[in-house]
């Protein structure tokens, strides 16, 4: 009797373990939380480039399809990576955070909210959603690759470009500036991101 009970318990544990290891059932929607310590949004404009931290975010997947995403970017964390002289780097960062550009005191966060994602194959999606910056929401589209590894997601985009004028950021634009040409800043900002998310 004891041997039968031991065998039954052993089989039950093995079966439960195999079911648990198999992951979510087909058709289940699984939520993943962004790991802000391991995630970055990267920016580039003219000769400068850097990154921005994330405040928080979540992504939802049904099977291998992206069905929801809501992500907050911490705009007052904008950091420059190309200037090695501390004072000059801090000066640029302060300008970007000021009301001349992103006014991070009034608008400390920007937000991306997914509208839809179309699978292009090989784990790549064409992603469309609203990017809210300085209180203005504009629809953007870009490509992102999403790889699921156990309980985690890796989400990476190639570089894409946004036009800052669409959000009303007109300072030093060639369309607005009337001063020295050396102060002209491109309207186009390159954006890419590398995100890690953990199953909730």
MDTraj code that builds the backbone (N, CA, C; nanometers):
import mdtraj as md
import numpy as np

residues = "UNK UNK UNK UNK UNK UNK UNK UNK UNK UNK UNK UNK UNK UNK UNK UNK UNK UNK UNK UNK UNK UNK UNK UNK UNK UNK UNK UNK UNK UNK UNK UNK UNK UNK UNK UNK UNK UNK UNK UNK UNK UNK UNK UNK UNK UNK UNK UNK UNK UNK UNK UNK UNK UNK UNK UNK UNK UNK UNK UNK UNK UNK UNK UNK UNK UNK UNK UNK UNK UNK UNK UNK UNK UNK UNK UNK UNK UNK UNK UNK UNK UNK UNK UNK UNK UNK UNK UNK UNK UNK UNK UNK UNK UNK UNK UNK UNK UNK UNK UNK UNK UNK UNK UNK UNK UNK UNK UNK UNK UNK UNK UNK UNK UNK UNK UNK UNK UNK UNK UNK UNK UNK UNK UNK UNK UNK UNK UNK UNK UNK UNK UNK UNK UNK UNK UNK UNK UNK UNK UNK UNK UNK UNK UNK UNK UNK UNK UNK UNK UNK UNK UNK UNK UNK UNK UNK UNK UNK UNK UNK UNK UNK UNK UNK UNK UNK UNK UNK UNK UNK UNK UNK UNK UNK UNK UNK UNK UNK UNK UNK UNK UNK UNK UNK UNK UNK UNK UNK UNK UNK UNK UNK UNK UNK UNK UNK UNK UNK UNK UNK".split()
xyz = np.array([
    [0.0830, -0.1210, 0.0000],
    [0.0000, 0.0000, 0.0000],
    [0.0864, 0.1259, 0.0000],
    [0.1924, 0.1217, 0.0837],
    [0.2826, 0.2376, 0.0918],
    [0.3545, 0.2587, -0.0410],
    [0.3956, 0.1486, -0.1052],
    [0.4640, 0.1594, -0.2343],
    [0.3729, 0.2202, -0.3403],
    [0.2442, 0.1777, -0.3399],
    [0.1474, 0.2305, -0.4367],
    [0.1243, 0.3801, -0.4138],
    [0.1149, 0.4186, -0.2863],
    [0.0922, 0.5593, -0.2537],
    [0.2113, 0.6442, -0.2948],
    [0.3323, 0.5909, -0.2692],
    [0.4549, 0.6627, -0.3081],
    [0.4621, 0.6792, -0.4589],
    [0.4278, 0.5707, -0.5319],
    [0.4280, 0.5761, -0.6783],
    [0.3258, 0.6774, -0.7293],
    [0.2071, 0.6788, -0.6677],
    [0.1015, 0.7724, -0.7080],
    [0.1451, 0.9168, -0.6862],
    [0.2071, 0.9432, -0.5696],
    [0.2531, 1.0794, -0.5391],
    [0.3629, 1.1226, -0.6352],
    [0.4524, 1.0302, -0.6664],
    [0.5630, 1.0618, -0.7576],
    [0.5113, 1.0964, -0.8963],
    [0.4150, 1.0161, -0.9443],
    [0.3561, 1.0428, -1.0760],
    [0.2805, 1.1749, -1.0776],
    [0.2118, 1.2056, -0.9678],
    [0.1362, 1.3304, -0.9592],
    [0.2289, 1.4503, -0.9650],
    [0.3414, 1.4410, -0.8929],
    [0.4386, 1.5517, -0.8912],
    [0.4995, 1.5715, -1.0288],
    [0.5349, 1.4599, -1.0939],
    [0.5930, 1.4696, -1.2282],
    [0.4949, 1.5296, -1.3277],
    [0.3678, 1.4870, -1.3196],
    [0.2652, 1.5374, -1.4104],
    [0.2399, 1.6856, -1.3869],
    [0.2304, 1.7249, -1.2589],
    [0.2089, 1.8661, -1.2266],
    [0.3253, 1.9503, -1.2739],
    [0.4466, 1.8977, -1.2582],
    [0.5653, 1.9717, -1.3017],
    [0.5673, 1.9910, -1.4513],
    [0.5294, 1.8849, -1.5260],
    [0.5298, 1.8963, -1.6715],
    [0.4239, 1.9924, -1.7200],
    [0.3084, 1.9943, -1.6538],
    [0.2028, 2.0873, -1.6933],
    [0.2429, 2.2300, -1.6635],
    [0.3057, 2.2515, -1.5490],
    [0.3475, 2.3874, -1.5111],
    [0.4557, 2.4386, -1.6043],
    [0.5459, 2.3471, -1.6441],
    [0.6574, 2.3892, -1.7289],
    [0.6128, 2.4202, -1.8705],
    [0.4947, 2.3721, -1.9086],
    [0.4495, 2.3905, -2.0461],
    [0.4051, 2.5331, -2.0752],
    [0.3910, 2.6152, -1.9699],
    [0.3543, 2.7540, -1.9899],
    [0.2047, 2.7718, -2.0053],
    [0.1612, 2.8913, -2.0489],
    [0.0181, 2.9196, -2.0598],
    [-0.0486, 2.8336, -2.1664],
    [-0.1765, 2.8028, -2.1438],
    [-0.2520, 2.7253, -2.2413],
    [-0.2787, 2.8095, -2.3651],
    [-0.2976, 2.7435, -2.4774],
    [-0.3233, 2.8135, -2.6034],
    [-0.4471, 2.9014, -2.5892],
    [-0.4347, 3.0256, -2.6328],
    [-0.5462, 3.1198, -2.6246],
    [-0.5472, 3.2032, -2.4990],
    [-0.4635, 3.1686, -2.4006],
    [-0.4552, 3.2486, -2.2776],
    [-0.3815, 3.3800, -2.3043],
    [-0.4262, 3.4867, -2.2396],
    [-0.3563, 3.6150, -2.2460],
    [-0.2683, 3.6285, -2.1222],
    [-0.1398, 3.6537, -2.1460],
    [-0.0422, 3.6605, -2.0376],
    [0.0129, 3.8023, -2.0288],
    [0.0190, 3.8551, -1.9064],
    [0.0694, 3.9904, -1.8840],
    [0.2144, 3.9854, -1.8367],
    [0.2944, 4.0744, -1.8930],
    [0.4352, 4.0872, -1.8559],
    [0.4609, 4.2298, -1.8075],
    [0.5370, 4.2424, -1.6992],
    [0.5733, 4.3726, -1.6453],
    [0.7128, 4.4118, -1.6938],
    [0.7273, 4.5360, -1.7381],
    [0.8569, 4.5838, -1.7841],
    [0.9557, 4.5882, -1.6684],
    [1.0741, 4.5311, -1.6906],
    [1.1834, 4.5415, -1.5934],
    [1.2559, 4.6732, -1.6213],
    [1.2267, 4.7750, -1.5434],
    [1.2790, 4.9100, -1.5722],
    [1.4296, 4.9192, -1.5533],
    [1.4874, 4.8313, -1.4733],
    [1.6321, 4.8343, -1.4516],
    [1.7086, 4.7858, -1.5744],
    [1.6441, 4.7041, -1.6569],
    [1.7115, 4.6446, -1.7729],
    [1.6602, 4.6992, -1.9058],
    [1.5724, 4.7985, -1.9015],
    [1.5098, 4.8500, -2.0238],
    [1.5506, 4.9941, -2.0501],
    [1.5660, 5.0286, -2.1767],
    [1.6041, 5.1644, -2.2156],
    [1.5342, 5.2037, -2.3456],
    [1.5044, 5.3323, -2.3577],
    [1.4675, 5.3928, -2.4857],
    [1.5871, 5.4767, -2.5296],
    [1.6334, 5.4568, -2.6518],
    [1.7500, 5.5279, -2.7032],
    [1.7062, 5.6366, -2.8014],
    [1.7749, 5.7512, -2.7975],
    [1.7427, 5.8627, -2.8863],
    [1.8691, 5.9124, -2.9559],
    [1.8497, 5.9752, -3.0711],
    [1.9606, 6.0402, -3.1408],
    [1.9058, 6.1596, -3.2181],
    [1.9865, 6.2658, -3.2216],
    [1.9460, 6.3883, -3.2922],
    [2.0718, 6.4680, -3.3240],
    [2.0891, 6.5011, -3.4511],
    [2.2116, 6.5680, -3.4952],
    [2.3321, 6.4834, -3.4537],
    [2.4276, 6.5415, -3.3835],
    [2.5475, 6.4663, -3.3456],
    [2.5340, 6.3993, -3.2090],
    [2.4228, 6.4196, -3.1431],
    [2.4081, 6.3702, -3.0060],
    [2.3208, 6.2448, -2.9991],
    [2.3468, 6.1643, -2.8960],
    [2.2646, 6.0459, -2.8726],
    [2.2700, 6.0097, -2.7248],
    [2.1687, 5.9358, -2.6815],
    [2.1636, 5.8968, -2.5411],
    [2.0473, 5.8035, -2.5151],
    [1.9990, 5.8036, -2.3924],
    [1.8893, 5.7135, -2.3574],
    [1.7978, 5.7773, -2.2534],
    [1.6837, 5.7120, -2.2338],
    [1.5834, 5.7547, -2.1353],
    [1.5397, 5.6299, -2.0585],
    [1.5227, 5.6424, -1.9282],
    [1.4739, 5.5314, -1.8464],
    [1.3218, 5.5168, -1.8608],
    [1.2736, 5.4000, -1.8234],
    [1.1297, 5.3755, -1.8187],
    [1.0810, 5.3858, -1.6749],
    [0.9624, 5.4403, -1.6573],
    [0.9006, 5.4489, -1.5252],
    [0.8309, 5.3181, -1.4898],
    [0.7497, 5.2685, -1.5833],
    [0.6775, 5.1435, -1.5639],
    [0.6136, 5.1041, -1.6966],
    [0.5585, 4.9840, -1.7007],
    [0.4898, 4.9423, -1.8224],
    [0.4469, 4.7974, -1.8163],
    [0.3518, 4.7633, -1.9013],
    [0.3078, 4.6243, -1.9116],
    [0.2804, 4.5915, -2.0580],
    [0.2996, 4.4650, -2.0898],
    [0.2768, 4.4126, -2.2244],
    [0.1947, 4.2856, -2.2099],
    [0.0974, 4.2651, -2.2991],
    [0.0157, 4.1447, -2.2942],
    [0.0296, 4.0687, -2.4256],
    [0.0448, 3.9363, -2.4114],
    [0.0580, 3.8475, -2.5269],
    [-0.0493, 3.7399, -2.5205],
    [-0.1112, 3.7116, -2.6351],
    [-0.1984, 3.5955, -2.6489],
    [-0.1313, 3.5020, -2.7478],
    [-0.0875, 3.3862, -2.6981],
    [-0.0009, 3.2973, -2.7757],
    [0.1227, 3.3782, -2.8158],
    [0.1509, 3.3917, -2.9436],
    [0.2682, 3.4698, -2.9858],
    [0.2286, 3.6035, -3.0462],
    [0.1099, 3.6520, -3.0144],
    [0.0627, 3.7790, -3.0694],
    [0.0605, 3.8873, -2.9624],
    [0.1141, 4.0028, -2.9968],
    [0.1093, 4.1188, -2.9081],
    [-0.0302, 4.1796, -2.9138],
    [-0.0972, 4.1879, -2.7978],
    [-0.2350, 4.2365, -2.7961],
    [-0.2529, 4.3646, -2.7144],
    [-0.1557, 4.3994, -2.6301],
    [-0.1680, 4.5220, -2.5500],
    [-0.0306, 4.5665, -2.5032],
    [-0.0145, 4.6978, -2.4907],
    [0.1084, 4.7547, -2.4344],
    [0.0766, 4.8941, -2.3826],
    [0.1242, 4.9223, -2.2633],
    [0.1056, 5.0528, -2.2009],
    [0.2348, 5.0834, -2.1255],
    [0.3113, 5.1820, -2.1742],
    [0.4462, 5.2044, -2.1227],
    [0.4667, 5.3528, -2.0923],
    [0.5244, 5.3809, -1.9753],
    [0.5585, 5.5172, -1.9354],
    [0.7099, 5.5368, -1.9417],
    [0.7518, 5.6445, -2.0098],
    [0.8928, 5.6799, -2.0189],
    [0.9200, 5.7995, -1.9280],
    [1.0299, 5.7931, -1.8562],
    [1.0633, 5.8960, -1.7580],
    [1.1449, 6.0057, -1.8257],
    [1.0776, 6.1080, -1.8760],
    [1.1419, 6.2091, -1.9593],
    [1.2467, 6.2917, -1.8849],
    [1.2326, 6.3077, -1.7548],
    [1.3323, 6.3863, -1.6811],
    [1.4605, 6.3078, -1.6553],
    [1.4673, 6.1843, -1.7073],
    [1.5891, 6.1048, -1.6943],
    [1.6720, 6.1082, -1.8224],
    [1.6352, 6.1936, -1.9186],
    [1.7063, 6.1976, -2.0466],
    [1.8558, 6.2181, -2.0220],
    [1.9364, 6.1312, -2.0846],
    [2.0801, 6.1304, -2.0616],
    [2.1532, 6.1296, -2.1953],
    [2.2614, 6.2090, -2.2034],
    [2.3438, 6.2141, -2.3241],
    [2.4656, 6.1235, -2.3060],
    [2.5016, 6.0510, -2.4127],
    [2.6137, 5.9572, -2.4043],
    [2.7369, 5.9992, -2.4833],
    [2.7287, 6.1007, -2.5661],
    [2.8416, 6.1309, -2.6541],
    [2.9338, 6.2414, -2.6019],
    [2.8843, 6.3228, -2.5080],
    [2.9669, 6.4312, -2.4542],
    [3.0408, 6.3810, -2.3307],
    [3.1738, 6.3899, -2.3347],
    [3.2545, 6.3383, -2.2235],
    [3.2802, 6.4431, -2.1151],
    [3.2687, 6.5718, -2.1505],
    [3.2919, 6.6785, -2.0537],
    [3.1634, 6.6989, -1.9714],
    [3.1718, 6.6757, -1.8409],
    [3.0531, 6.6732, -1.7544],
    [2.9677, 6.7991, -1.7650],
    [3.0312, 6.9166, -1.7603],
    [2.9560, 7.0421, -1.7606],
    [2.8779, 7.0598, -1.8903],
    [2.9418, 7.0278, -2.0030],
    [2.8734, 7.0406, -2.1325],
    [2.7598, 6.9395, -2.1439],
    [2.7824, 6.8171, -2.0948],
    [2.6775, 6.7151, -2.1003],
    [2.5574, 6.7571, -2.0152],
    [2.5841, 6.8062, -1.8955],
    [2.4753, 6.8494, -1.8081],
    [2.4008, 6.9689, -1.8660],
    [2.4737, 7.0559, -1.9358],
    [2.4090, 7.1719, -1.9992],
    [2.3098, 7.1259, -2.1056],
    [2.3531, 7.0318, -2.1907],
    [2.2631, 6.9786, -2.2944],
    [2.1425, 6.9102, -2.2316],
    [2.1663, 6.8291, -2.1293],
    [2.0569, 6.7578, -2.0648],
    [1.9570, 6.8546, -2.0018],
    [2.0074, 6.9608, -1.9425],
    [1.9186, 7.0606, -1.8820],
    [1.8356, 7.1329, -1.9877],
    [1.8952, 7.1577, -2.1044],
    [1.8204, 7.2214, -2.2136],
    [1.7079, 7.1289, -2.2611],
    [1.7398, 7.0004, -2.2775],
    [1.6392, 6.9038, -2.3232],
    [1.5249, 6.8902, -2.2230],
    [1.5564, 6.9056, -2.0945],
    [1.4544, 6.8919, -1.9901],
    [1.3760, 7.0216, -1.9678],
    [1.4263, 7.1310, -2.0169],
    [1.3632, 7.2613, -1.9927],
    [1.2406, 7.2827, -2.0801],
    [1.1710, 7.3955, -2.0570],
    [1.0518, 7.4253, -2.1377],
    [1.0875, 7.4648, -2.2804],
    [1.2167, 7.4764, -2.3102],
    [1.2597, 7.5005, -2.4473],
    [1.2334, 7.3768, -2.5335],
    [1.2475, 7.2582, -2.4698],
    [1.2228, 7.1345, -2.5432],
    [1.1093, 7.0538, -2.4806],
    [1.1410, 6.9638, -2.3866],
    [1.0409, 6.8674, -2.3408],
    [0.9704, 6.9046, -2.2108],
    [1.0082, 7.0151, -2.1509],
    [0.9379, 7.0683, -2.0330],
    [0.9050, 6.9565, -1.9332],
    [1.0094, 6.8876, -1.8876],
    [0.9877, 6.7689, -1.8047],
    [0.9367, 6.8029, -1.6642],
    [0.9504, 6.9272, -1.6236],
    [0.8940, 6.9664, -1.4939],
    [0.7414, 6.9582, -1.4984],
    [0.6842, 7.0009, -1.6097],
    [0.5392, 6.9957, -1.6255],
    [0.4932, 6.8602, -1.6789],
    [0.5755, 6.8006, -1.7657],
    [0.5401, 6.6728, -1.8273],
    [0.6526, 6.5717, -1.8018],
    [0.6601, 6.5163, -1.6816],
    [0.7718, 6.4269, -1.6469],
    [0.7697, 6.2927, -1.7202],
    [0.6540, 6.2563, -1.7759],
    [0.6440, 6.1260, -1.8421],
    [0.5858, 6.1392, -1.9823],
    [0.6291, 6.0520, -2.0697],
    [0.5601, 6.0311, -2.1968],
    [0.5037, 5.8892, -2.1926],
    [0.4068, 5.8634, -2.2772],
    [0.3364, 5.7354, -2.2703],
    [0.3123, 5.6789, -2.4089],
    [0.3343, 5.5475, -2.4226],
    [0.2969, 5.4785, -2.5458],
    [0.1851, 5.3805, -2.5131],
    [0.0772, 5.3876, -2.5914],
    [-0.0375, 5.2997, -2.5734],
    [-0.0655, 5.2287, -2.7058],
    [-0.0596, 5.0965, -2.7038],
    [-0.0769, 5.0184, -2.8267],
    [-0.2175, 5.0290, -2.8827],
    [-0.2251, 5.0439, -3.0150],
    [-0.3528, 5.0348, -3.0860],
    [-0.3663, 4.8973, -3.1484],
    [-0.2669, 4.8577, -3.2292],
    [-0.2688, 4.7230, -3.2867],
    [-0.1272, 4.6812, -3.3264],
    [-0.1097, 4.5512, -3.3425],
    [0.0198, 4.4962, -3.3839],
    [-0.0037, 4.3879, -3.4883],
    [0.0594, 4.4028, -3.6026],
    [0.0441, 4.3085, -3.7126],
    [0.1693, 4.2224, -3.7237],
    [0.1523, 4.0902, -3.7187],
    [0.2664, 4.0004, -3.7289],
    [0.3219, 4.0006, -3.8715],
    [0.4538, 4.0165, -3.8828],
    [0.5214, 4.0137, -4.0125],
    [0.6026, 3.8858, -4.0298],
    [0.5914, 3.7971, -3.9314],
    [0.6667, 3.6726, -3.9356],
    [0.8005, 3.6841, -3.8653],
    [0.8576, 3.5708, -3.8271],
    [0.9884, 3.5651, -3.7616],
    [0.9929, 3.6511, -3.6358],
    [0.8810, 3.6554, -3.5606],
    [0.8691, 3.7273, -3.4336],
    [0.8703, 3.8802, -3.4493],
    [0.8573, 3.9283, -3.5716],
    [0.8584, 4.0734, -3.5957],
    [0.7149, 4.1234, -3.6129],
    [0.6867, 4.2390, -3.5505],
    [0.5539, 4.2989, -3.5577],
    [0.5622, 4.4414, -3.6116],
    [0.4618, 4.4781, -3.6885],
    [0.4417, 4.6193, -3.7215],
    [0.3488, 4.6745, -3.6140],
    [0.4027, 4.7649, -3.5334],
    [0.3329, 4.8139, -3.4148],
    [0.2792, 4.9539, -3.4402],
    [0.1531, 4.9763, -3.4076],
    [0.0902, 5.1072, -3.4218],
    [0.0253, 5.1464, -3.2899],
    [0.0475, 5.2712, -3.2497],
    [-0.0126, 5.3178, -3.1251],
    [0.0082, 5.4660, -3.1065],
    [-0.0430, 5.5188, -2.9969],
    [-0.0328, 5.6616, -2.9675],
    [0.0839, 5.6884, -2.8743],
    [0.1696, 5.7811, -2.9160],
    [0.2762, 5.8310, -2.8300],
    [0.2333, 5.9671, -2.7768],
    [0.2126, 5.9731, -2.6453],
    [0.1737, 6.0988, -2.5817],
    [0.2970, 6.1665, -2.5239],
    [0.3232, 6.2875, -2.5711],
    [0.4398, 6.3641, -2.5294],
    [0.3968, 6.5084, -2.5067],
    [0.4246, 6.5612, -2.3887],
    [0.3849, 6.6975, -2.3541],
    [0.2341, 6.7178, -2.3705],
    [0.1577, 6.6156, -2.3346],
    [0.0127, 6.6260, -2.3377],
    [-0.0497, 6.6093, -2.4745],
    [0.0322, 6.5804, -2.5763],
    [-0.0179, 6.5642, -2.7132],
    [0.0022, 6.4201, -2.7563],
    [-0.1043, 6.3549, -2.8029],
    [-0.0976, 6.2157, -2.8482],
    [-0.0937, 6.2118, -3.0012],
    [0.0077, 6.1424, -3.0547],
    [0.0238, 6.1303, -3.1998],
    [0.0428, 5.9823, -3.2329],
    [-0.0237, 5.9364, -3.3373],
    [-0.0128, 5.7970, -3.3796],
    [0.1214, 5.7733, -3.4492],
    [0.1923, 5.6695, -3.4077],
    [0.3193, 5.6342, -3.4706],
    [0.3172, 5.4855, -3.5066],
    [0.4039, 5.4468, -3.6003],
    [0.4164, 5.3072, -3.6416],
    [0.5640, 5.2713, -3.6521],
    [0.5992, 5.1533, -3.6045],
    [0.7381, 5.1075, -3.6102],
    [0.7396, 4.9549, -3.6068],
    [0.8573, 4.8970, -3.6291],
    [0.8731, 4.7522, -3.6248],
    [0.9443, 4.7117, -3.4957],
    [0.9015, 4.6007, -3.4376],
    [0.9646, 4.5505, -3.3160],
    [0.9703, 4.3987, -3.3203],
    [1.0785, 4.3444, -3.2667],
    [1.0945, 4.1995, -3.2575],
    [1.0697, 4.1569, -3.1133],
    [0.9861, 4.0543, -3.0944],
    [0.9494, 4.0083, -2.9602],
    [0.9835, 3.8601, -2.9475],
    [1.0729, 3.8305, -2.8537],
    [1.1154, 3.6933, -2.8295],
    [1.0761, 3.6541, -2.6875],
    [1.0054, 3.5420, -2.6744],
    [0.9692, 3.4918, -2.5426],
    [1.0691, 3.3847, -2.5008],
    [1.1251, 3.4020, -2.3800],
    [1.2203, 3.3057, -2.3250],
    [1.1744, 3.2682, -2.1846],
    [1.1040, 3.1570, -2.1753],
    [1.0516, 3.1148, -2.0464],
    [0.9520, 3.2149, -1.9917],
    [0.9854, 3.2751, -1.8787],
    [0.8965, 3.3706, -1.8127],
    [0.9252, 3.5145, -1.8531],
    [1.0130, 3.5354, -1.9498],
    [1.0516, 3.6714, -1.9869],
    [1.0258, 3.6995, -2.1350],
    [1.0144, 3.8295, -2.1656],
    [1.0059, 3.8777, -2.3037],
    [1.1228, 3.9703, -2.3315],
    [1.1773, 3.9604, -2.4511],
    [1.2747, 4.0570, -2.5000],
    [1.2102, 4.1304, -2.6169],
    [1.2018, 4.2634, -2.6069],
    [1.1344, 4.3440, -2.7084],
    [1.2339, 4.4469, -2.7603],
    [1.2660, 4.4378, -2.8883],
    [1.3648, 4.5288, -2.9467],
    [1.3097, 4.5883, -3.0759],
    [1.3416, 4.7154, -3.0973],
    [1.3031, 4.7793, -3.2236],
    [1.4291, 4.8177, -3.3002],
    [1.4145, 4.8303, -3.4317],
    [1.5160, 4.8974, -3.5084],
    [1.4973, 5.0475, -3.4896],
    [1.5893, 5.1261, -3.5414],
    [1.5748, 5.2713, -3.5280],
    [1.4630, 5.3208, -3.6199],
    [1.3755, 5.4051, -3.5649],
    [1.2746, 5.4731, -3.6450],
    [1.2771, 5.6206, -3.6068],
    [1.2047, 5.7023, -3.6807],
    [1.2157, 5.8469, -3.6613],
    [1.0799, 5.9097, -3.6325],
    [1.0806, 6.0060, -3.5421],
    [0.9614, 6.0846, -3.5142],
    [0.9932, 6.2314, -3.5414],
    [0.8921, 6.3063, -3.5819],
    [0.9060, 6.4491, -3.6110],
    [0.8584, 6.5276, -3.4891],
    [0.9508, 6.5913, -3.4194],
    [0.9167, 6.6609, -3.2947],
    [0.8148, 6.7728, -3.3154],
    [0.8056, 6.8258, -3.4366],
    [0.7103, 6.9338, -3.4629],
    [0.5656, 6.8865, -3.4433],
    [0.5421, 6.7566, -3.4629],
    [0.4058, 6.7034, -3.4476],
    [0.3576, 6.7119, -3.3028],
    [0.4524, 6.7250, -3.2090],
    [0.4172, 6.7398, -3.0675],
    [0.4348, 6.8846, -3.0204],
    [0.4598, 6.9750, -3.1146],
    [0.4722, 7.1161, -3.0810],
    [0.6080, 7.1565, -3.0271],
    [0.7095, 7.0707, -3.0446],
    [0.8448, 7.1039, -2.9985],
    [0.9165, 7.1742, -3.1135],
    [0.9076, 7.3058, -3.1178],
    [0.9535, 7.3823, -3.2340],
    [1.0844, 7.4577, -3.2120],
    [1.1366, 7.4588, -3.0897],
    [1.2573, 7.5372, -3.0609],
    [1.3748, 7.4948, -3.1482],
    [1.4447, 7.5934, -3.2031],
    [1.5635, 7.5731, -3.2869],
    [1.5352, 7.4936, -3.4140],
    [1.4098, 7.4861, -3.4544],
    [1.3765, 7.4187, -3.5796],
    [1.4116, 7.5084, -3.6972],
    [1.4498, 7.4481, -3.8082],
    [1.4793, 7.5261, -3.9284],
    [1.3555, 7.5998, -3.9779],
    [1.2368, 7.5530, -3.9369],
    [1.1120, 7.6168, -3.9785],
    [1.0743, 7.7334, -3.8875],
    [1.1412, 7.7424, -3.7719],
    [1.1052, 7.8455, -3.6750],
    [1.2195, 7.9409, -3.6440],
    [1.3427, 7.8913, -3.6522],
    [1.4577, 7.9705, -3.6072],
    [1.4844, 8.0906, -3.6974],
    [1.5198, 8.2008, -3.6346],
    [1.5562, 8.3216, -3.7094],
    [1.6959, 8.3679, -3.6687],
    [1.7644, 8.2853, -3.5883],
    [1.8973, 8.3216, -3.5394],
    [2.0049, 8.2481, -3.6184],
    [2.1250, 8.2455, -3.5622],
    [2.2402, 8.1812, -3.6237],
    [2.2082, 8.0370, -3.6625],
    [2.2500, 7.9977, -3.7847],
    [2.2230, 7.8625, -3.8347],
    [2.2879, 7.7546, -3.7480],
    [2.3929, 7.7892, -3.6726],
    [2.4613, 7.6909, -3.5898],
    [2.3730, 7.6394, -3.4764],
    [2.2621, 7.7108, -3.4508],
    [2.1718, 7.6687, -3.3449],
    [2.0552, 7.5843, -3.3962],
    [2.0546, 7.5546, -3.5269],
    [1.9475, 7.4743, -3.5829],
    [1.9597, 7.3303, -3.5338],
    [1.8475, 7.2743, -3.4890],
    [1.8416, 7.1358, -3.4434],
    [1.7427, 7.0610, -3.5326],
    [1.7796, 6.9416, -3.5751],
    [1.6941, 6.8626, -3.6630],
    [1.5550, 6.8418, -3.6035],
    [1.4543, 6.8457, -3.6903],
    [1.3181, 6.8158, -3.6454],
    [1.2999, 6.6656, -3.6236],
    [1.3853, 6.5865, -3.6864],
    [1.3737, 6.4419, -3.6820],
    [1.4557, 6.3843, -3.5663],
    [1.3918, 6.3018, -3.4848],
    [1.4592, 6.2370, -3.3723],
    [1.4567, 6.0864, -3.3945],
    [1.5750, 6.0255, -3.3938],
    [1.5840, 5.8804, -3.4065],
    [1.5509, 5.8141, -3.2737],
    [1.4725, 5.7078, -3.2795],
    [1.4288, 5.6376, -3.1590],
    [1.4454, 5.4866, -3.1790],
    [1.4922, 5.4192, -3.0752],
    [1.4907, 5.2721, -3.0716],
    [1.4793, 5.2315, -2.9251],
    [1.4472, 5.1062, -2.9009],
    [1.4373, 5.0636, -2.7621],
    [1.4760, 4.9172, -2.7463],
    [1.5163, 4.8864, -2.6247],
    [1.5534, 4.7497, -2.5862],
    [1.4876, 4.7250, -2.4510],
    [1.3814, 4.6447, -2.4511],
    [1.3007, 4.6256, -2.3303],
    [1.3060, 4.4803, -2.2846],
    [1.3052, 4.4637, -2.1541],
    [1.2920, 4.3306, -2.0931],
    [1.1657, 4.3325, -2.0065],
    [1.0885, 4.2258, -2.0137],
    [0.9652, 4.2162, -1.9356],
    [0.9550, 4.0780, -1.8719],
    [0.8950, 4.0740, -1.7524],
    [0.8839, 3.9503, -1.6760],
    [0.7362, 3.9163, -1.6566],
    [0.7033, 3.7896, -1.6721],
    [0.5644, 3.7471, -1.6565],
    [0.5116, 3.7817, -1.5174],
    [0.3945, 3.8422, -1.5152],
    [0.3347, 3.8856, -1.3880],
    [0.2869, 3.7646, -1.3087],
])
top = md.Topology()
chain = top.add_chain()
for i, resn in enumerate(residues, 1):
    res = top.add_residue(resn, chain, resSeq=i)
    for name in ("N", "CA", "C"):
        top.add_atom(name, md.element.get_by_symbol(name[0]), res)
traj = md.Trajectory(xyz[None], top)
